[in-house]
């Protein structure tokens, strides 16, 4: 490696949500490992895109995050993953949505960026930038990206959480079915009625699955989510009032389990289900001054098969740009939270473009989170806007940068490391105990420089 090159920088997040104290160290260790993987690539002369993808692979392979192995399961019990990558130098974006059977979806997103950079396909066709479902998997196979049996993407934790919440959902549906039949019976009785209606209701009420009265949920219950992140720090911070979705996890064994196994699963849920947001992500500055960002997600728990979240959508899950006009900054952003809310607000692009032209990044990020997310007209009527992001701003002329993180959730796991540092700095960022999740915005920042030591 040549001497006197500027230093590189890697920042990661492992989801926003409600991280349990008991699992915090585990989440932080994953963040540290991802930072180390990214900085190792940069020290070896790798690009921002290469480093971002490598760090994301660590997060996807961890098994404790809602990305890659360990992703949330759909309502049908299948794995469908989203991922996106943006190269700040070329401004190209690649993404996959609802893809299954691929070990690391971020590699497909990266390959889509690379192929777009080669220009038009034969007969003047425009290369794809966003692929979904089986078509995305077929494209990945043609480009020699590692595939895997879908069942091998399901972690034990994911399977237990799926069974736990699917049981509740099934019980709820049955209770609604019983209530509907009861109403029809009462209407029929008022109109003279028909014989046999009572027997139908009795059969449903005697159904074995409806016996789980304690598991019936009401409309106020929430399915919770699982993601998550060694040295503490004190950064600049600001907290203000705002406004503010979560997600879950993963692996099916048998759909029918005996009551003893169900009891064991319910006990394990207390350890696993700490309510973490739906994505992991990375921002990178390489030693040539180029930036890139990634995002990867298993999506919301018990989601409708075919649903695609912000990780796959341009300007919503990740953003990276070089200086567009004279005097502006390079920026990179990766978001986490309720995908539908992040899509409707274009949060990644809003943060990235605002930071590109600001000399007060902390205050500017606070403004964006408040005006463009918490108080966004596109989320009017949404009682809780839960989301977060990691952001990087860099001025190549001064070799000065700022790494920022923000969230409206109770907590968010983050990590960052420069190529001149042996170890990553990791932190479980938490709202003050007095703050209310979804109505408070936390923004923190730490400066960094890239001058060679």
C-alpha positions as CSV (number, residue, x, y, z in Angstrom):
1,X,0.0,0.0,0.0
2,X,1.3,3.4,-0.9
3,X,2.4,5.7,1.9
4,X,0.7,9.0,2.8
5,X,-2.6,8.1,1.3
6,X,-5.6,9.6,3.1
7,X,-7.3,7.3,5.6
8,X,-10.6,5.5,4.8
9,X,-13.6,5.2,7.1
10,X,-16.4,2.7,7.7
11,X,-19.7,3.2,9.6
12,X,-22.3,0.5,10.2
13,X,-25.7,0.1,11.8
14,X,-27.5,-3.0,12.9
15,X,-31.1,-1.7,13.1
16,X,-33.2,0.6,15.1
17,X,-35.7,-0.6,17.7
18,X,-35.7,-1.8,21.3
19,X,-32.5,-3.7,21.9
20,X,-32.5,-5.7,25.1
21,X,-29.6,-5.1,27.6
22,X,-28.9,-8.8,27.7
23,X,-28.1,-9.0,24.0
24,X,-26.4,-5.6,23.6
25,X,-22.9,-7.0,23.7
26,X,-23.7,-9.5,21.0
27,X,-25.0,-6.9,18.7
28,X,-22.0,-4.6,19.3
29,X,-19.6,-7.5,18.5
30,X,-21.3,-7.9,15.2
31,X,-21.0,-4.2,14.5
32,X,-17.3,-4.3,15.3
33,X,-16.7,-7.3,13.1
34,X,-18.4,-5.6,10.2
35,X,-16.3,-2.5,10.6
36,X,-13.1,-4.6,10.8
37,X,-14.0,-6.4,7.6
38,X,-14.7,-3.1,5.8
39,X,-11.5,-1.4,6.9
40,X,-9.4,-4.5,6.0
41,X,-10.6,-4.1,2.4
42,X,-9.7,-0.4,2.4
43,X,-6.3,-1.0,3.8
44,X,-5.7,-3.4,1.0
45,X,-6.5,-0.8,-1.6
46,X,-10.1,-1.8,-2.1
47,X,-12.8,0.6,-3.2
48,X,-15.7,2.0,-1.2
49,X,-18.1,-0.3,-3.0
50,X,-16.0,-3.4,-2.3
51,X,-15.6,-2.4,1.4
52,X,-19.3,-1.6,1.8
53,X,-20.3,-5.0,0.3
54,X,-17.8,-6.9,2.5
55,X,-19.0,-5.3,5.7
56,X,-22.6,-5.9,4.8
57,X,-21.9,-9.6,4.2
58,X,-20.7,-9.8,7.8
59,X,-24.0,-8.4,8.9
60,X,-26.0,-10.7,6.6
61,X,-24.1,-13.8,7.8
62,X,-24.3,-13.0,11.5
63,X,-27.6,-14.9,12.1
64,X,-28.7,-12.4,14.7
65,X,-29.7,-9.7,12.3
66,X,-32.8,-9.4,10.1
67,X,-30.8,-9.7,6.8
68,X,-29.4,-12.6,4.9
69,X,-29.3,-15.7,7.2
70,X,-31.8,-15.1,9.9
71,X,-34.1,-12.9,8.0
72,X,-37.7,-12.5,9.1
73,X,-40.2,-14.9,7.6
74,X,-43.2,-14.0,5.5
75,X,-46.7,-14.9,6.6
76,X,-46.3,-18.0,4.4
77,X,-43.1,-19.0,6.3
78,X,-40.7,-18.2,3.4
79,X,-37.6,-16.0,3.2
80,X,-37.7,-12.9,0.9
81,X,-34.9,-10.4,1.2
82,X,-34.3,-6.9,0.0
83,X,-30.9,-5.2,-0.5
84,X,-29.6,-2.1,-2.2
85,X,-26.2,-0.5,-2.9
86,X,-25.3,3.0,-4.2
87,X,-21.9,4.0,-5.6
88,X,-21.3,7.7,-4.9
89,X,-18.7,8.1,-7.7
90,X,-20.9,6.8,-10.6
91,X,-24.2,7.6,-8.8
92,X,-25.4,4.2,-9.9
93,X,-27.8,2.2,-7.8
94,X,-28.5,-1.5,-7.7
95,X,-31.1,-3.4,-5.8
96,X,-33.0,-6.7,-5.3
97,X,-36.4,-7.2,-3.8
98,X,-38.2,-10.2,-2.4
99,X,-35.3,-12.4,-3.5
100,X,-34.8,-15.9,-2.0
101,X,-32.3,-18.7,-2.5
102,X,-29.3,-16.3,-2.5
103,X,-26.8,-16.4,0.4
104,X,-26.0,-12.7,0.3
105,X,-28.4,-10.4,-1.5
106,X,-26.0,-7.5,-1.2
107,X,-23.8,-9.2,-3.8
108,X,-26.6,-9.2,-6.3
109,X,-27.1,-5.5,-5.7
110,X,-23.4,-4.8,-6.1
111,X,-23.3,-6.9,-9.4
112,X,-26.2,-4.9,-10.7
113,X,-24.2,-1.7,-10.2
114,X,-21.1,-3.1,-11.8
115,X,-23.1,-4.3,-14.9
116,X,-24.8,-1.0,-15.3
117,X,-21.4,0.6,-15.4
118,X,-20.5,-1.4,-18.5
119,X,-23.0,0.4,-20.6
120,X,-25.8,-0.9,-22.9
121,X,-26.6,-4.6,-23.4
122,X,-26.7,-6.1,-27.0
123,X,-29.3,-4.6,-29.2
124,X,-29.1,-1.4,-27.2
125,X,-31.0,-2.7,-24.2
126,X,-30.6,-0.8,-20.9
127,X,-29.1,-3.0,-18.2
128,X,-31.4,-3.6,-15.1
129,X,-30.9,-1.7,-11.9
130,X,-33.6,-3.3,-9.8
131,X,-34.7,-6.9,-9.9
132,X,-37.3,-8.9,-7.9
133,X,-38.3,-12.4,-7.0
134,X,-37.4,-15.4,-9.2
135,X,-36.1,-13.1,-11.9
136,X,-33.6,-11.7,-9.5
137,X,-32.4,-15.1,-8.5
138,X,-32.1,-16.3,-12.1
139,X,-30.0,-13.2,-12.9
140,X,-27.8,-13.9,-9.9
141,X,-27.3,-17.5,-11.0
142,X,-26.3,-16.4,-14.5
143,X,-23.7,-14.0,-12.9
144,X,-22.2,-16.8,-10.7
145,X,-23.5,-15.4,-7.4
146,X,-23.7,-18.1,-4.6
147,X,-27.2,-19.6,-4.2
148,X,-28.5,-21.6,-1.2
149,X,-31.5,-23.6,-0.3
150,X,-34.1,-21.3,1.2
151,X,-34.4,-23.4,4.3
152,X,-30.7,-22.9,5.0
153,X,-31.4,-19.1,5.4
154,X,-33.8,-19.8,8.3
155,X,-32.1,-19.5,11.8
156,X,-33.5,-21.2,14.9
157,X,-34.3,-17.9,16.4
158,X,-36.2,-16.8,13.3
159,X,-38.2,-20.1,13.3
160,X,-39.2,-19.7,16.9
161,X,-40.3,-16.1,16.5
162,X,-42.3,-17.1,13.4
163,X,-44.1,-19.8,15.2
164,X,-44.8,-17.6,18.1
165,X,-46.3,-14.8,16.1
166,X,-48.0,-17.0,13.5
167,X,-49.8,-18.8,16.3
168,X,-51.1,-15.5,17.6
169,X,-52.1,-14.4,14.1
170,X,-53.9,-17.6,13.4
171,X,-55.8,-17.4,16.7
172,X,-56.8,-13.8,15.9
173,X,-58.1,-14.8,12.5
174,X,-60.1,-17.6,14.0
175,X,-61.6,-15.4,16.6
176,X,-62.6,-12.9,13.9
177,X,-64.2,-15.8,11.9
178,X,-66.1,-16.9,15.0
179,X,-67.3,-13.3,15.6
180,X,-68.4,-13.0,12.0
181,X,-70.4,-16.2,12.2
182,X,-72.0,-15.1,15.4
183,X,-73.1,-11.8,13.9
184,X,-74.6,-13.6,10.9
185,X,-76.4,-16.0,13.2
186,X,-77.8,-13.1,15.2
187,X,-79.0,-11.4,12.1
188,X,-80.5,-14.6,10.9
189,X,-82.3,-15.1,14.2
190,X,-83.7,-11.6,14.0
191,X,-85.0,-12.4,10.5
192,X,-86.5,-15.7,11.5
193,X,-83.2,-17.5,11.5
194,X,-82.2,-20.8,10.0
195,X,-81.7,-24.1,11.7
196,X,-78.1,-25.3,11.9
197,X,-76.5,-21.9,12.4
198,X,-75.8,-22.6,16.0
199,X,-74.1,-25.9,15.2
200,X,-71.7,-24.1,12.8
201,X,-70.6,-21.7,15.5
202,X,-70.3,-24.5,18.1
203,X,-68.0,-26.4,15.8
204,X,-65.7,-23.4,15.4
205,X,-65.6,-22.7,19.1
206,X,-64.7,-26.3,19.8
207,X,-61.9,-26.2,17.2
208,X,-58.6,-27.2,18.8
209,X,-56.7,-24.1,17.6
210,X,-59.2,-21.7,19.0
211,X,-58.5,-23.2,22.4
212,X,-55.5,-20.8,22.7
213,X,-57.5,-18.0,24.3
214,X,-54.5,-16.5,25.9
215,X,-52.8,-16.1,22.5
216,X,-55.6,-14.2,20.8
217,X,-54.3,-10.7,20.0
218,X,-56.3,-7.6,19.5
219,X,-55.7,-4.7,17.0
220,X,-53.4,-2.9,19.5
221,X,-50.9,-5.8,19.8
222,X,-47.8,-5.5,17.7
223,X,-45.5,-8.0,16.0
224,X,-42.0,-7.2,17.0
225,X,-38.7,-7.4,15.1
226,X,-35.2,-8.7,15.4
227,X,-31.9,-7.2,14.3
228,X,-29.3,-5.5,16.4
229,X,-24.9,-4.6,17.5
230,X,-16.8,-2.3,21.9
231,X,-15.9,0.8,23.3
232,X,-18.1,3.5,24.5
233,X,-18.0,7.1,23.5
234,X,-19.4,10.5,24.1
235,X,-20.4,12.2,20.9
236,X,-22.1,15.5,20.1
237,X,-25.8,15.0,20.4
238,X,-29.1,16.7,20.2
239,X,-32.6,15.5,21.2
240,X,-35.9,17.1,20.3
241,X,-39.5,16.3,20.2
242,X,-40.9,14.7,17.0
243,X,-43.3,12.0,16.0
244,X,-42.9,7.9,15.1
245,X,-42.9,0.5,12.8
246,X,-40.9,-2.3,13.9
247,X,-40.3,-5.8,12.6
248,X,-39.4,-9.6,13.7
249,X,-37.5,-12.9,12.6
250,X,-37.2,-16.4,11.2
251,X,-36.8,-20.8,10.7
252,X,-39.7,-23.2,10.2
253,X,-39.3,-26.7,11.3
254,X,-42.7,-28.3,11.5
255,X,-45.9,-26.3,11.3
256,X,-47.5,-28.6,13.9
257,X,-45.7,-28.7,17.3
258,X,-46.8,-30.3,20.5
259,X,-47.8,-28.2,23.5
260,X,-44.5,-28.8,25.3
261,X,-42.5,-27.4,22.4
262,X,-44.8,-24.4,22.1
263,X,-44.2,-23.6,25.8
264,X,-40.5,-23.8,25.3
265,X,-40.7,-21.5,22.3
266,X,-42.7,-19.0,24.3
267,X,-40.1,-19.0,27.0
268,X,-37.3,-18.5,24.4
269,X,-39.1,-15.6,22.9
270,X,-38.3,-13.6,26.0
271,X,-34.6,-13.9,25.1
272,X,-34.9,-13.4,21.4
273,X,-37.7,-10.8,20.9
274,X,-36.2,-7.5,21.7
275,X,-38.0,-5.5,19.0
276,X,-35.3,-4.4,16.6
277,X,-35.8,-2.5,13.3
278,X,-35.8,-4.1,10.0
279,X,-32.4,-3.4,8.3
280,X,-28.7,-3.4,8.5
281,X,-26.5,-1.0,6.6
282,X,-23.0,0.4,5.9
283,X,-21.5,3.7,4.7
284,X,-17.9,3.9,3.5
285,X,-15.3,6.4,2.4
286,X,-12.3,4.8,0.7
287,X,-8.8,6.2,0.6
288,X,-9.3,7.8,-2.8
289,X,-12.2,9.9,-1.4
290,X,-15.0,7.9,-2.9
291,X,-18.2,7.0,-1.0
292,X,-20.7,4.2,-1.1
293,X,-23.6,2.9,1.0
294,X,-25.6,-0.3,1.4
295,X,-28.8,-1.5,3.1
296,X,-30.0,-5.1,3.5
297,X,-33.2,-6.5,5.1
298,X,-35.4,-9.5,5.6
299,X,-38.4,-7.2,5.7
300,X,-41.2,-6.8,8.2
301,X,-42.2,-9.9,10.1
302,X,-45.2,-11.9,8.8
303,X,-45.1,-9.7,5.7
304,X,-47.2,-10.3,2.7
305,X,-45.2,-12.5,0.3
306,X,-43.9,-10.2,-2.5
307,X,-43.7,-7.1,-0.3
308,X,-40.7,-4.9,-1.0
309,X,-39.4,-2.4,1.6
310,X,-37.1,0.6,1.5
311,X,-33.9,-1.4,1.1
312,X,-34.8,-1.9,-2.5
313,X,-36.1,1.5,-3.4
314,X,-33.9,4.3,-4.8
315,X,-33.4,7.2,-2.4
316,X,-35.2,5.4,0.5
317,X,-32.9,2.8,1.9
318,X,-29.4,4.1,1.0
319,X,-27.8,7.1,-0.7
320,X,-24.3,8.0,-1.7
321,X,-23.1,11.0,-3.8
322,X,-19.9,12.7,-4.7
323,X,-19.8,16.6,-4.6
324,X,-22.3,17.6,-7.2
325,X,-21.6,21.3,-7.2
326,X,-18.4,23.2,-6.3
327,X,-17.9,23.5,-2.6
328,X,-20.4,20.7,-1.7
329,X,-19.6,17.6,0.3
330,X,-19.6,13.9,-0.4
331,X,-22.3,12.1,1.6
332,X,-23.5,8.5,2.3
333,X,-26.6,7.4,4.1
334,X,-28.2,4.1,5.2
335,X,-31.6,4.0,6.8
336,X,-33.6,1.6,9.1
337,X,-37.1,1.5,10.3
338,X,-40.6,1.0,8.9
339,X,-40.0,0.5,5.2
340,X,-43.3,2.0,4.1
341,X,-42.6,5.2,6.1
342,X,-39.1,5.5,4.7
343,X,-40.3,4.9,1.1
344,X,-43.0,7.6,1.4
345,X,-40.5,10.2,2.8
346,X,-37.4,9.3,0.6
347,X,-35.4,9.6,3.9
348,X,-32.0,8.5,2.6
349,X,-32.0,11.0,-0.2
350,X,-33.4,13.8,1.9
351,X,-30.6,13.3,4.5
352,X,-27.8,12.9,1.8
353,X,-28.7,15.9,-0.2
354,X,-29.2,18.1,2.9
355,X,-25.8,17.2,4.3
356,X,-24.1,17.7,1.0
357,X,-24.6,21.5,1.2
358,X,-24.4,22.0,4.9
359,X,-21.5,23.2,7.2
360,X,-23.6,22.3,10.3
361,X,-24.3,18.6,9.8
362,X,-25.7,17.9,13.2
363,X,-28.2,20.7,13.1
364,X,-29.1,19.9,9.4
365,X,-29.8,16.2,10.1
366,X,-31.9,17.2,13.1
367,X,-33.9,19.5,10.8
368,X,-34.4,16.9,8.1
369,X,-35.6,14.3,10.6
370,X,-38.1,16.7,12.1
371,X,-39.4,18.4,8.9
372,X,-39.0,15.6,6.4
373,X,-39.8,12.6,8.5
374,X,-41.5,13.2,11.9
375,X,-43.6,16.0,10.6
376,X,-43.8,14.9,6.9
377,X,-47.1,15.6,5.2
378,X,-46.7,12.2,3.5
379,X,-47.0,10.5,6.9
380,X,-50.0,12.6,8.0
381,X,-52.2,10.5,10.3
382,X,-49.4,8.0,11.2
383,X,-49.3,8.0,15.0
384,X,-45.7,6.7,15.3
385,X,-42.9,7.3,12.8
386,X,-40.1,5.0,13.8
387,X,-36.9,5.1,11.9
388,X,-33.3,5.9,11.9
389,X,-30.2,6.4,9.8
390,X,-26.4,6.5,9.8
391,X,-24.9,9.3,7.7
392,X,-21.5,10.4,6.6
393,X,-20.4,13.8,5.4
394,X,-16.9,14.4,3.9
395,X,-15.0,17.4,2.6
396,X,-12.1,16.2,0.5
397,X,-10.4,19.6,0.5
398,X,-10.0,19.8,4.2
399,X,-9.8,16.0,4.8
400,X,-12.5,16.4,7.5
401,X,-15.6,14.3,7.9
402,X,-18.5,13.8,10.2
403,X,-20.2,10.5,11.1
404,X,-23.8,10.9,12.4
405,X,-26.6,8.7,13.6
406,X,-30.2,9.4,14.3
407,X,-33.3,7.5,15.4
408,X,-36.8,7.9,16.8
409,X,-36.8,4.4,18.3
410,X,-35.7,3.4,21.8
411,X,-32.3,2.3,20.6
412,X,-30.0,1.8,17.6
413,X,-26.8,-0.2,17.3
414,X,-23.9,1.5,15.5
415,X,-20.2,1.2,14.9
416,X,-17.4,3.1,13.1
417,X,-13.7,2.7,12.4
418,X,-11.0,4.5,10.4
419,X,-8.2,2.7,8.6
420,X,-5.8,4.2,11.1
421,X,-7.5,2.6,14.0
422,X,-7.0,-1.0,15.2
423,X,-10.4,-1.4,16.8
424,X,-13.9,-0.2,16.0
425,X,-15.9,2.1,18.2
426,X,-19.3,0.7,18.8
427,X,-22.3,2.0,20.7
428,X,-25.9,1.1,21.5
429,X,-27.4,4.6,21.1
430,X,-30.5,4.9,23.4
431,X,-33.1,7.5,24.0
432,X,-33.2,9.0,27.5
433,X,-35.4,7.0,29.9
434,X,-37.8,9.9,30.1
435,X,-38.2,10.1,26.3
436,X,-41.0,8.4,24.4
437,X,-40.2,6.3,21.4
438,X,-41.7,7.6,18.3
439,X,-42.1,11.2,19.6
440,X,-38.4,12.0,20.2
441,X,-35.6,12.4,17.7
442,X,-32.1,11.7,18.7
443,X,-29.1,12.9,16.6
444,X,-25.5,12.4,17.5
445,X,-22.2,13.0,15.6
446,X,-18.5,12.4,15.9
447,X,-15.9,14.1,13.6
448,X,-13.1,12.2,11.8
449,X,-10.2,13.2,9.6
450,X,-8.4,11.4,6.9
451,X,-5.0,13.0,7.1
452,X,-2.4,10.2,7.2
453,X,-0.7,9.9,10.7
